[in-house]
Amino acid sequence: MNTKTQTCNKYAIMNNSMIRKADEADLDQLVEIWYQASLQAHDFIKKEYWKANKIAMRKQYLPSSETYLLDSGVRILGFIALVENDVAAIFVSPHGQGQGVGTLLLNHAKKMRHNLQLKVYKKNRPSVAFYQKKGFVEVSELIDAETGEIELIMKWHKE
């Protein structure tokens, strides 16, 4: 895809899409976006881990979060789930990545909060770089008990 096509795609997504609060009818699509994006971004974690957590994501995590999605009118392109000031999840459908979807969702959350915090796997370098570019700073590291992987805790504060 050339630069002109990428610019047109970003423009189309921004103008033809809307961010709205997720509801029960969206959950199956959100779980599928979470699953596919997790497989792509976290290839250092076994596929079985993500598959085993699909039900918990559908029945526990998403329903207990304040979740917003970017709807293109044809399909859901991505979502962000907040629990108070924690970004519990932000996932973009693999076909929507690199088109500004994550930025739109994160900016939406920044308009609603003065502080945000998130965890991201250290090995997920593209996401770490994305958050740094968006003003998040690393404040600490921890080991995720379920995967054994290092997670970075990153924070953002409204100026």
N, CA, C and O atoms as a DFTB+ gen file, in Angstrom:
636 C
 N C O
     1  1       0.850      -1.165       0.000
     2  2       0.000       0.000       0.000
     3  2       0.905       1.242       0.000
     4  3       1.842       1.330       0.794
     5  1       0.627       2.177      -0.875
     6  2       1.452       3.384      -0.936
     7  2       0.979       4.422       0.086
     8  3      -0.077       4.271       0.700
     9  1       1.780       5.474       0.255
    10  2       1.482       6.491       1.266
    11  2       0.162       7.195       0.983
    12  3      -0.587       7.486       1.915
    13  1      -0.135       7.473      -0.270
    14  2      -1.385       8.148      -0.619
    15  2      -2.593       7.297      -0.217
    16  3      -3.572       7.820       0.316
    17  1      -2.524       5.988      -0.472
    18  2      -3.618       5.092      -0.096
    19  2      -3.768       5.048       1.418
    20  3      -4.889       5.071       1.927
    21  1      -2.636       4.984       2.158
    22  2      -2.713       4.969       3.612
    23  2      -3.377       6.239       4.129
    24  3      -4.220       6.176       5.024
    25  1      -3.008       7.384       3.579
    26  2      -3.597       8.651       4.002
    27  2      -5.089       8.654       3.726
    28  3      -5.868       9.101       4.568
    29  1      -5.496       8.174       2.583
    30  2      -6.926       8.119       2.251
    31  2      -7.666       7.191       3.207
    32  3      -8.771       7.511       3.645
    33  1      -7.069       6.043       3.535
    34  2      -7.708       5.118       4.465
    35  2      -7.876       5.742       5.838
    36  3      -8.938       5.612       6.447
    37  1      -6.842       6.423       6.342
    38  2      -6.945       7.088       7.639
    39  2      -8.044       8.136       7.618
    40  3      -8.829       8.245       8.560
    41  1      -8.097       8.899       6.550
    42  2      -9.100       9.950       6.411
    43  2     -10.500       9.344       6.400
    44  3     -11.411       9.866       7.042
    45  1     -10.669       8.244       5.671
    46  2     -11.982       7.587       5.595
    47  2     -12.404       7.053       6.960
    48  3     -13.561       7.199       7.355
    49  1     -11.474       6.438       7.679
    50  2     -11.808       5.913       9.002
    51  2     -12.237       7.038       9.927
    52  3     -13.230       6.909      10.642
    53  1     -11.504       8.130       9.919
    54  2     -11.817       9.227      10.826
    55  2     -13.148       9.883      10.492
    56  3     -13.861      10.312      11.399
    57  1     -13.496       9.973       9.227
    58  2     -14.710      10.668       8.839
    59  2     -15.947       9.784       8.820
    60  3     -17.060      10.286       8.978
    61  1     -15.783       8.498       8.635
    62  2     -16.939       7.618       8.506
    63  2     -17.194       6.767       9.743
    64  3     -18.110       5.946       9.750
    65  1     -16.402       6.952      10.778
    66  2     -16.519       6.122      11.961
    67  2     -16.986       6.945      13.155
    68  3     -16.910       8.174      13.172
    69  1     -17.472       6.216      14.147
    70  2     -17.864       6.898      15.376
    71  2     -17.451       6.060      16.573
    72  3     -17.460       4.830      16.529
    73  1     -17.091       6.753      17.639
    74  2     -16.798       6.078      18.894
    75  2     -18.084       6.076      19.698
    76  3     -18.735       7.106      19.872
    77  1     -18.431       4.903      20.182
    78  2     -19.634       4.768      20.998
    79  2     -19.378       3.769      22.107
    80  3     -18.451       2.962      22.039
    81  1     -20.211       3.838      23.123
    82  2     -20.107       2.895      24.225
    83  2     -20.540       1.513      23.740
    84  3     -21.538       1.380      23.031
    85  1     -19.796       0.509      24.120
    86  2     -20.124      -0.869      23.731
    87  2     -21.329      -1.357      24.519
    88  3     -21.573      -0.920      25.644
    89  1     -22.074      -2.263      23.914
    90  2     -23.186      -2.889      24.623
    91  2     -23.098      -4.406      24.471
    92  3     -22.204      -4.924      23.802
    93  1     -24.015      -5.091      25.086
    94  2     -24.023      -6.565      25.106
    95  2     -23.923      -7.160      23.705
    96  3     -23.232      -8.159      23.507
    97  1     -24.593      -6.568      22.748
    98  2     -24.607      -7.095      21.379
    99  2     -23.234      -7.025      20.711
   100  3     -23.005      -7.720      19.721
   101  1     -22.323      -6.210      21.222
   102  2     -20.995      -6.044      20.637
   103  2     -19.971      -7.039      21.181
   104  3     -18.906      -7.209      20.587
   105  1     -20.273      -7.692      22.286
   106  2     -19.259      -8.458      23.008
   107  2     -18.585      -9.547      22.183
   108  3     -17.368      -9.705      22.268
   109  1     -19.338     -10.299      21.392
   110  2     -18.708     -11.363      20.601
   111  2     -17.678     -10.798      19.622
   112  3     -16.601     -11.370      19.458
   113  1     -18.003      -9.680      18.973
   114  2     -17.052      -9.059      18.046
   115  2     -15.835      -8.522      18.786
   116  3     -14.711      -8.643      18.299
   117  1     -16.048      -7.929      19.961
   118  2     -14.936      -7.393      20.741
   119  2     -13.992      -8.506      21.185
   120  3     -12.773      -8.347      21.132
   121  1     -14.549      -9.622      21.618
   122  2     -13.714     -10.754      22.032
   123  2     -12.905     -11.264      20.844
   124  3     -11.732     -11.605      20.999
   125  1     -13.503     -11.319      19.681
   126  2     -12.772     -11.792      18.504
   127  2     -11.654     -10.824      18.118
   128  3     -10.567     -11.258      17.736
   129  1     -11.909      -9.524      18.214
   130  2     -10.849      -8.539      17.960
   131  2      -9.734      -8.719      18.982
   132  3      -8.560      -8.745      18.613
   133  1     -10.081      -8.841      20.258
   134  2      -9.096      -9.056      21.317
   135  2      -8.252     -10.299      21.022
   136  3      -7.027     -10.268      21.132
   137  1      -8.913     -11.376      20.651
   138  2      -8.228     -12.651      20.403
   139  2      -7.272     -12.540      19.212
   140  3      -6.096     -12.889      19.325
   141  1      -7.768     -12.060      18.085
   142  2      -6.930     -11.974      16.875
   143  2      -5.770     -10.994      17.074
   144  3      -4.641     -11.281      16.676
   145  1      -6.043      -9.849      17.684
   146  2      -4.979      -8.868      17.917
   147  2      -3.971      -9.391      18.938
   148  3      -2.776      -9.120      18.819
   149  1      -4.434     -10.129      19.930
   150  2      -3.523     -10.702      20.929
   151  2      -2.585     -11.720      20.299
   152  3      -1.391     -11.739      20.598
   153  1      -3.120     -12.563      19.431
   154  2      -2.274     -13.541      18.743
   155  2      -1.192     -12.838      17.921
   156  3      -0.038     -13.266      17.896
   157  1      -1.578     -11.770      17.262
   158  2      -0.645     -11.038      16.403
   159  2       0.403     -10.284      17.227
   160  3       1.591     -10.342      16.913
   161  1      -0.021      -9.589      18.263
   162  2       0.890      -8.729      19.027
   163  2       1.710      -9.486      20.062
   164  3       2.774      -9.024      20.473
   165  1       1.223     -10.638      20.479
   166  2       1.863     -11.376      21.569
   167  2       2.272     -12.771      21.105
   168  3       1.921     -13.767      21.738
   169  1       3.000     -12.840      20.021
   170  2       3.411     -14.141      19.492
   171  2       4.410     -14.855      20.408
   172  3       4.747     -16.014      20.166
   173  1       4.875     -14.189      21.434
   174  2       5.784     -14.778      22.419
   175  2       5.025     -15.516      23.521
   176  3       5.635     -16.117      24.405
   177  1       3.683     -15.469      23.465
   178  2       2.831     -16.199      24.411
   179  2       2.057     -17.246      23.626
   180  3       1.568     -16.973      22.530
   181  1       1.947     -18.437      24.185
   182  2       1.284     -19.539      23.483
   183  2      -0.164     -19.202      23.133
   184  3      -0.885     -18.585      23.918
   185  1      -0.561     -19.615      21.954
   186  2      -1.922     -19.389      21.450
   187  2      -2.973     -19.940      22.416
   188  3      -4.050     -19.360      22.560
   189  1      -2.665     -21.043      23.068
   190  2      -3.606     -21.681      23.988
   191  2      -3.980     -20.756      25.156
   192  3      -5.101     -20.815      25.662
   193  1      -3.046     -19.912      25.575
   194  2      -3.330     -18.980      26.663
   195  2      -4.471     -18.045      26.269
   196  3      -5.410     -17.834      27.036
   197  1      -4.374     -17.490      25.065
   198  2      -5.402     -16.547      24.608
   199  2      -6.732     -17.264      24.406
   200  3      -7.788     -16.755      24.782
   201  1      -6.668     -18.441      23.816
   202  2      -7.894     -19.214      23.581
   203  2      -8.588     -19.551      24.899
   204  3      -9.813     -19.481      24.991
   205  1      -7.810     -19.915      25.915
   206  2      -8.373     -20.282      27.217
   207  2      -9.023     -19.099      27.925
   208  3      -9.854     -19.295      28.812
   209  1      -8.662     -17.878      27.550
   210  2      -9.194     -16.690      28.223
   211  2     -10.345     -16.005      27.484
   212  3     -10.829     -14.964      27.931
   213  1     -10.786     -16.570      26.368
   214  2     -11.872     -15.947      25.607
   215  2     -13.164     -15.856      26.421
   216  3     -13.842     -14.829      26.390
   217  1     -13.503     -16.896      27.132
   218  2     -14.754     -16.896      27.900
   219  2     -14.695     -15.854      29.016
   220  3     -15.660     -15.120      29.229
   221  1     -13.575     -15.786      29.727
   222  2     -13.435     -14.798      30.799
   223  2     -13.507     -13.378      30.236
   224  3     -14.088     -12.492      30.862
   225  1     -12.929     -13.162      29.074
   226  2     -12.991     -11.839      28.445
   227  2     -14.457     -11.491      28.139
   228  3     -14.889     -10.362      28.372
   229  1     -15.201     -12.439      27.632
   230  2     -16.610     -12.224      27.242
   231  2     -17.526     -12.044      28.446
   232  3     -18.397     -11.174      28.441
   233  1     -17.335     -12.859      29.471
   234  2     -18.285     -12.878      30.586
   235  2     -17.856     -12.057      31.794
   236  3     -18.696     -11.652      32.598
   237  1     -16.554     -11.807      31.929
   238  2     -16.087     -11.125      33.131
   239  2     -15.447      -9.775      32.821
   240  3     -15.930      -8.742      33.285
   241  1     -14.373      -9.773      32.048
   242  2     -13.572      -8.558      31.891
   243  2     -14.289      -7.438      31.149
   244  3     -14.359      -6.316      31.651
   245  1     -14.819      -7.717      29.971
   246  2     -15.486      -6.652      29.220
   247  2     -16.744      -6.136      29.917
   248  3     -16.935      -4.922      29.983
   249  1     -17.607      -7.007      30.437
   250  2     -18.805      -6.487      31.115
   251  2     -18.495      -5.638      32.355
   252  3     -19.305      -4.794      32.737
   253  1     -17.345      -5.849      32.980
   254  2     -17.015      -5.071      34.180
   255  2     -16.221      -3.808      33.853
   256  3     -15.799      -3.089      34.759
   257  1     -16.020      -3.537      32.578
   258  2     -15.267      -2.358      32.140
   259  2     -16.178      -1.330      31.486
   260  3     -17.280      -1.644      31.036
   261  1     -15.698      -0.119      31.445
   262  2     -16.330       0.959      30.677
   263  2     -15.677       0.880      29.291
   264  3     -14.542       1.321      29.109
   265  1     -16.390       0.322      28.330
   266  2     -15.794      -0.016      27.044
   267  2     -16.369       0.840      25.923
   268  3     -17.583       0.994      25.790
   269  1     -15.470       1.388      25.128
   270  2     -15.830       2.203      23.970
   271  2     -15.223       1.566      22.742
   272  3     -14.132       0.998      22.793
   273  1     -15.948       1.667      21.625
   274  2     -15.466       1.060      20.390
   275  2     -15.529       2.059      19.249
   276  3     -16.273       3.039      19.285
   277  1     -14.727       1.778      18.241
   278  2     -14.755       2.578      17.020
   279  2     -15.489       1.752      15.981
   280  3     -15.028       0.688      15.569
   281  1     -16.639       2.262      15.565
   282  2     -17.532       1.566      14.636
   283  2     -17.454       2.260      13.284
   284  3     -17.732       3.454      13.175
   285  1     -17.073       1.507      12.256
   286  2     -16.950       2.079      10.915
   287  2     -18.296       2.166      10.206
   288  3     -18.391       2.731       9.117
   289  1     -19.330       1.610      10.817
   290  2     -20.625       1.529      10.158
   291  2     -20.808       0.185       9.490
   292  3     -21.931      -0.245       9.227
   293  1     -19.689      -0.481       9.214
   294  2     -19.705      -1.815       8.618
   295  2     -19.228      -2.847       9.633
   296  3     -19.765      -3.951       9.723
   297  1     -18.195      -2.457      10.405
   298  2     -17.644      -3.355      11.413
   299  2     -16.960      -2.555      12.508
   300  3     -16.678      -1.366      12.359
   301  1     -16.705      -3.230      13.594
   302  2     -15.975      -2.630      14.703
   303  2     -14.491      -2.723      14.390
   304  3     -13.985      -3.795      14.058
   305  1     -13.799      -1.600      14.497
   306  2     -12.376      -1.552      14.145
   307  2     -11.464      -1.737      15.353
   308  3     -10.315      -2.153      15.204
   309  1     -11.967      -1.432      16.543
   310  2     -11.167      -1.569      17.747
   311  2     -11.943      -1.103      18.954
   312  3     -13.056      -0.591      18.834
   313  1     -11.339      -1.286      20.138
   314  2     -12.015      -0.871      21.364
   315  2     -11.001      -0.537      22.445
   316  3      -9.843      -0.952      22.394
   317  1     -11.469       0.222      23.421
   318  2     -10.704       0.524      24.622
   319  2     -11.604       0.253      25.812
   320  3     -12.765       0.662      25.833
   321  1     -11.058      -0.440      26.806
   322  2     -11.803      -0.773      28.017
   323  2     -11.115      -0.103      29.197
   324  3      -9.917      -0.282      29.417
   325  1     -11.885       0.667      29.949
   326  2     -11.363       1.397      31.105
   327  2     -11.977       0.862      32.387
   328  3     -13.163       0.537      32.439
   329  1     -11.155       0.777      33.412
   330  2     -11.614       0.484      34.763
   331  2     -11.040       1.611      35.605
   332  3      -9.865       1.602      35.973
   333  1     -11.898       2.582      35.902
   334  2     -11.494       3.831      36.537
   335  2     -10.411       4.487      35.675
   336  3     -10.683       4.842      34.528
   337  1      -9.182       4.657      36.201
   338  2      -8.123       5.284      35.400
   339  2      -7.198       4.282      34.724
   340  3      -6.189       4.670      34.135
   341  1      -7.529       3.013      34.801
   342  2      -6.715       1.984      34.155
   343  2      -7.238       1.677      32.762
   344  3      -8.430       1.439      32.567
   345  1      -6.326       1.687      31.795
   346  2      -6.655       1.192      30.459
   347  2      -6.489      -0.318      30.574
   348  3      -5.380      -0.843      30.466
   349  1      -7.600      -1.005      30.794
   350  2      -7.568      -2.452      30.977
   351  2      -7.280      -3.169      29.667
   352  3      -6.685      -4.246      29.656
   353  1      -7.707      -2.563      28.562
   354  2      -7.476      -3.164      27.244
   355  2      -7.631      -2.092      26.179
   356  3      -8.487      -1.214      26.279
   357  1      -6.799      -2.179      25.171
   358  2      -6.991      -1.406      23.946
   359  2      -6.511      -2.308      22.827
   360  3      -5.337      -2.672      22.756
   361  1      -7.433      -2.658      21.963
   362  2      -7.121      -3.580      20.879
   363  2      -7.740      -3.084      19.583
   364  3      -8.874      -2.606      19.551
   365  1      -6.964      -3.213      18.523
   366  2      -7.403      -2.829      17.188
   367  2      -7.432      -4.081      16.328
   368  3      -6.502      -4.888      16.353
   369  1      -8.499      -4.233      15.573
   370  2      -8.619      -5.351      14.657
   371  2      -7.403      -5.375      13.733
   372  3      -6.970      -4.320      13.271
   373  1      -6.846      -6.548      13.455
   374  2      -5.661      -6.600      12.594
   375  2      -5.828      -5.861      11.260
   376  3      -4.863      -5.275      10.770
   377  1      -7.020      -5.872      10.665
   378  2      -7.210      -5.163       9.394
   379  2      -7.336      -3.648       9.575
   380  3      -7.315      -2.907       8.592
   381  1      -7.467      -3.179      10.823
   382  2      -7.577      -1.747      11.073
   383  2      -6.311      -1.129      11.642
   384  3      -6.267       0.072      11.908
   385  1      -5.278      -1.948      11.831
   386  2      -4.059      -1.438      12.448
   387  2      -3.286      -0.538      11.501
   388  3      -3.297      -0.718      10.283
   389  1      -2.611       0.442      12.102
   390  2      -1.806       1.371      11.322
   391  2      -2.619       2.449      10.631
   392  3      -2.104       3.150       9.760
   393  1      -3.885       2.591      11.006
   394  2      -4.764       3.555      10.346
   395  2      -5.309       4.612      11.312
   396  3      -6.248       5.335      10.976
   397  1      -4.726       4.702      12.501
   398  2      -5.145       5.729      13.445
   399  2      -6.235       5.317      14.416
   400  3      -6.692       6.138      15.211
   401  1      -6.660       4.072      14.368
   402  2      -7.744       3.600      15.238
   403  2      -7.334       3.676      16.704
   404  3      -8.077       4.210      17.527
   405  1      -6.167       3.150      17.035
   406  2      -5.692       3.173      18.415
   407  2      -5.556       4.590      18.946
   408  3      -5.890       4.862      20.099
   409  1      -5.067       5.486      18.109
   410  2      -4.924       6.887      18.506
   411  2      -6.275       7.508      18.818
   412  3      -6.423       8.203      19.824
   413  1      -7.257       7.265      17.970
   414  2      -8.603       7.803      18.206
   415  2      -9.176       7.295      19.528
   416  3      -9.743       8.065      20.304
   417  1      -9.026       6.006      19.775
   418  2      -9.558       5.421      21.007
   419  2      -8.841       5.961      22.240
   420  3      -9.477       6.295      23.239
   421  1      -7.530       6.044      22.164
   422  2      -6.762       6.559      23.301
   423  2      -7.072       8.030      23.554
   424  3      -7.191       8.450      24.706
   425  1      -7.203       8.813      22.490
   426  2      -7.561      10.226      22.658
   427  2      -8.937      10.384      23.294
   428  3      -9.167      11.300      24.084
   429  1      -9.844       9.485      22.942
   430  2     -11.179       9.505      23.552
   431  2     -11.068       9.304      25.066
   432  3     -11.710      10.013      25.840
   433  1     -10.258       8.344      25.476
   434  2     -10.066       8.085      26.906
   435  2      -9.400       9.277      27.585
   436  3      -9.751       9.620      28.714
   437  1      -8.448       9.906      26.913
   438  2      -7.746      11.056      27.492
   439  2      -8.691      12.246      27.709
   440  3      -8.473      13.050      28.616
   441  1      -9.719      12.360      26.898
   442  2     -10.706      13.433      27.082
   443  2     -11.558      13.199      28.329
   444  3     -12.086      14.146      28.911
   445  1     -11.688      11.941      28.733
   446  2     -12.548      11.598      29.870
   447  2     -11.798      11.478      31.192
   448  3     -12.419      11.462      32.255
   449  1     -10.477      11.396      31.138
   450  2      -9.674      11.185      32.341
   451  2      -8.524      12.190      32.399
   452  3      -8.069      12.693      31.371
   453  1      -8.065      12.473      33.614
   454  2      -6.892      13.330      33.801
   455  2      -5.617      12.508      33.933
   456  3      -4.519      13.013      33.698
   457  1      -5.764      11.240      34.311
   458  2      -4.639      10.318      34.473
   459  2      -5.047       8.966      33.917
   460  3      -6.188       8.534      34.078
   461  1      -4.120       8.314      33.273
   462  2      -4.344       6.958      32.790
   463  2      -3.125       6.109      33.124
   464  3      -1.992       6.590      33.153
   465  1      -3.390       4.844      33.372
   466  2      -2.322       3.879      33.633
   467  2      -2.627       2.621      32.841
   468  3      -3.793       2.304      32.606
   469  1      -1.607       1.911      32.433
   470  2      -1.802       0.660      31.713
   471  2      -0.621      -0.259      31.936
   472  3       0.441       0.159      32.396
   473  1      -0.831      -1.525      31.596
   474  2       0.228      -2.520      31.587
   475  2       0.393      -2.983      30.147
   476  3      -0.585      -3.148      29.417
   477  1       1.633      -3.187      29.753
   478  2       1.927      -3.677      28.405
   479  2       3.128      -4.613      28.513
   480  3       4.082      -4.342      29.242
   481  1       3.062      -5.717      27.777
   482  2       4.189      -6.633      27.792
   483  2       5.426      -5.950      27.210
   484  3       5.363      -5.310      26.161
   485  1       6.531      -6.097      27.900
   486  2       7.789      -5.467      27.484
   487  2       8.198      -5.928      26.087
   488  3       8.745      -5.144      25.311
   489  1       7.934      -7.197      25.762
   490  2       8.304      -7.737      24.445
   491  2       7.416      -7.207      23.316
   492  3       7.742      -7.382      22.142
   493  1       6.311      -6.567      23.657
   494  2       5.407      -5.998      22.651
   495  2       5.930      -4.595      22.304
   496  3       5.307      -3.586      22.636
   497  1       7.063      -4.558      21.642
   498  2       7.762      -3.297      21.375
   499  2       6.949      -2.284      20.574
   500  3       7.009      -1.092      20.878
   501  1       6.185      -2.711      19.554
   502  2       5.387      -1.707      18.833
   503  2       4.377      -0.993      19.738
   504  3       4.165       0.212      19.601
   505  1       3.758      -1.728      20.656
   506  2       2.795      -1.097      21.560
   507  2       3.491      -0.194      22.569
   508  3       2.993       0.890      22.875
   509  1       4.630      -0.624      23.085
   510  2       5.390       0.214      24.016
   511  2       5.740       1.533      23.326
   512  3       5.569       2.604      23.909
   513  1       6.229       1.457      22.088
   514  2       6.589       2.668      21.333
   515  2       5.362       3.541      21.077
   516  3       5.446       4.767      21.153
   517  1       4.222       2.916      20.773
   518  2       2.970       3.653      20.559
   519  2       2.609       4.458      21.804
   520  3       2.324       5.652      21.716
   521  1       2.622       3.799      22.965
   522  2       2.250       4.488      24.201
   523  2       3.236       5.604      24.535
   524  3       2.829       6.672      24.994
   525  1       4.513       5.370      24.312
   526  2       5.507       6.419      24.564
   527  2       5.242       7.624      23.661
   528  3       5.329       8.770      24.103
   529  1       4.925       7.361      22.421
   530  2       4.624       8.436      21.467
   531  2       3.386       9.224      21.904
   532  3       3.261      10.408      21.593
   533  1       2.484       8.574      22.617
   534  2       1.242       9.202      23.076
   535  2       1.379       9.823      24.466
   536  3       0.383      10.221      25.070
   537  1       2.608       9.905      24.971
   538  2       2.849      10.606      26.224
   539  2       2.905       9.754      27.474
   540  3       3.020      10.296      28.573
   541  1       2.829       8.445      27.347
   542  2       2.937       7.555      28.502
   543  2       4.414       7.358      28.847
   544  3       5.276       7.316      27.969
   545  1       4.678       7.239      30.135
   546  2       6.039       6.971      30.591
   547  2       6.046       5.714      31.450
   548  3       5.099       5.437      32.185
   549  1       7.130       4.966      31.339
   550  2       7.290       3.749      32.125
   551  2       7.585       4.140      33.565
   552  3       8.457       4.969      33.825
   553  1       6.846       3.532      34.511
   554  2       7.077       3.824      35.918
   555  2       7.597       2.611      36.697
   556  3       8.249       2.770      37.729
   557  1       7.313       1.412      36.209
   558  2       7.829       0.214      36.873
   559  2       7.640      -1.014      35.984
   560  3       7.021      -0.948      34.922
   561  1       8.185      -2.120      36.443
   562  2       8.045      -3.412      35.775
   563  2       7.526      -4.423      36.788
   564  3       7.735      -4.281      37.992
   565  1       6.847      -5.442      36.279
   566  2       6.432      -6.557      37.109
   567  2       6.364      -7.801      36.242
   568  3       6.397      -7.718      35.014
   569  1       6.270      -8.944      36.886
   570  2       6.139     -10.210      36.167
   571  2       4.667     -10.610      36.200
   572  3       4.062     -10.698      37.268
   573  1       4.094     -10.854      35.013
   574  2       2.713     -11.333      34.932
   575  2       2.699     -12.781      35.414
   576  3       3.344     -13.644      34.820
   577  1       1.964     -13.042      36.487
   578  2       1.945     -14.367      37.105
   579  2       1.433     -15.450      36.163
   580  3       1.883     -16.594      36.236
   581  1       0.500     -15.105      35.280
   582  2      -0.096     -16.111      34.396
   583  2       0.810     -16.493      33.230
   584  3       0.818     -17.649      32.807
   585  1       1.571     -15.535      32.707
   586  2       2.393     -15.813      31.522
   587  2       3.886     -15.883      31.828
   588  3       4.656     -16.433      31.039
   589  1       4.300     -15.330      32.967
   590  2       5.718     -15.278      33.290
   591  2       6.458     -14.187      32.527
   592  3       7.682     -14.091      32.617
   593  1       5.736     -13.371      31.784
   594  2       6.348     -12.312      30.974
   595  2       6.444     -11.010      31.769
   596  3       5.640     -10.749      32.664
   597  1       7.438     -10.206      31.424
   598  2       7.611      -8.901      32.048
   599  2       6.587      -7.933      31.469
   600  3       6.426      -7.833      30.253
   601  1       5.895      -7.220      32.362
   602  2       4.969      -6.162      31.972
   603  2       5.520      -4.826      32.448
   604  3       6.089      -4.721      33.534
   605  1       5.340      -3.822      31.622
   606  2       5.679      -2.468      32.003
   607  2       4.416      -1.780      32.492
   608  3       3.353      -1.929      31.889
   609  1       4.523      -1.033      33.575
   610  2       3.421      -0.173      34.003
   611  2       3.768       1.213      33.481
   612  3       4.835       1.756      33.766
   613  1       2.838       1.775      32.709
   614  2       3.055       3.080      32.105
   615  2       1.935       4.010      32.532
   616  3       0.794       3.584      32.711
   617  1       2.271       5.293      32.695
   618  2       1.282       6.288      33.130
   619  2       1.318       7.512      32.218
   620  3       2.337       7.854      31.617
   621  1       0.160       8.146      32.151
   622  2      -0.016       9.406      31.414
   623  2      -0.781      10.358      32.328
   624  3      -1.707       9.952      33.031
   625  1      -0.383      11.631      32.308
   626  2      -1.063      12.668      33.077
   627  2      -1.391      13.825      32.151
   628  3      -0.551      14.260      31.363
   629  1      -2.618      14.318      32.250
   630  2      -3.019      15.488      31.483
   631  2      -2.252      16.696      31.998
   632  3      -2.133      16.904      33.206
   633  1      -1.737      17.485      31.072
   634  2      -0.984      18.689      31.470
   635  2      -1.877      19.881      31.634
   636  3      -1.403      20.968      31.964
